[in-house]
Amino acid sequence: MIVSNDSDLAFAVAGARALVPVGVVNPSGDRPAGALRASEAGGVPGQWRYQLTRDDLTGAQMPDRVRGLYKPPGW
């Protein structure tokens, strides 16, 4: 799994896709980089991609209080 939207990784991702299924998770709000999109004709089966959403990010935050420690105001 690659967590990036950096098209500079296109060569490495293409090489990996030839050997194993690769998942690309786009952490930015931008459209997925075209160079990171899986080609239907290339690579082993099972390639996938996912666009992180605001709900994904807010749902992954720790609670306001953890073992006597508190999240600072404004976070």
C-alpha positions in Angstrom: 0.0 0.0 0.0 1.3 3.4 -1.0 -0.1 6.5 0.9 0.8 9.3 -1.5 -0.4 11.4 -4.4 3.1 12.1 -5.6 3.5 11.2 -9.3 7.3 10.9 -8.7 6.5 7.4 -7.3 5.0 6.3 -10.7 8.1 4.2 -11.8 8.4 2.4 -8.4 4.6 1.8 -8.2 4.5 0.4 -11.8 7.4 -1.9 -11.0 5.6 -3.2 -7.9 2.3 -3.6 -9.7 4.0 -6.0 -12.1 4.7 -8.3 -9.2 2.0 -7.8 -6.5 -1.3 -6.0 -6.1 -0.8 -2.4 -5.0 -3.2 -0.2 -3.2 -2.8 3.6 -3.5 -4.3 5.8 -0.8 -4.5 9.5 -1.8 -4.2 11.6 1.4 -4.7 14.9 -0.3 -7.9 16.6 -1.4 -6.7 16.7 -5.0 -7.6 14.3 -7.8 -5.4 11.2 -7.9 -2.2 11.7 -9.8 -2.8 10.1 -13.2 0.6 8.4 -13.1 -0.5 6.5 -9.9 -3.8 5.2 -11.3 -3.8 1.5 -12.0 -4.1 0.5 -15.6 -6.7 -2.1 -16.3 -4.3 -3.8 -18.7 -1.2 -3.7 -16.5 -0.1 -5.5 -13.4 -1.4 -8.5 -11.4 -5.1 -8.6 -10.4 -6.2 -6.8 -7.3 -4.9 -3.3 -7.8 -7.0 -0.7 -5.9 -7.0 3.0 -4.9 -8.8 5.0 -2.2 -9.3 8.7 -1.6 -9.1 9.7 2.1 -12.1 11.7 3.3 -12.5 14.2 6.1 -14.5 11.5 8.0 -11.5 9.1 7.7 -9.2 11.7 9.3 -11.5 12.8 12.1 -12.5 9.3 12.9 -8.8 8.3 13.4 -8.1 11.0 16.0 -7.4 10.0 19.6 -10.0 10.8 22.2 -9.8 14.1 24.1 -8.5 12.4 27.2 -6.0 9.5 27.4 -4.8 8.2 30.8 -4.9 11.6 32.5 -3.5 13.5 29.5 -5.7 16.0 27.7 -5.8 17.3 24.2 -4.8 20.9 24.1 -7.5 23.5 23.4 -7.9 24.3 19.8 -6.7 20.9 18.4 
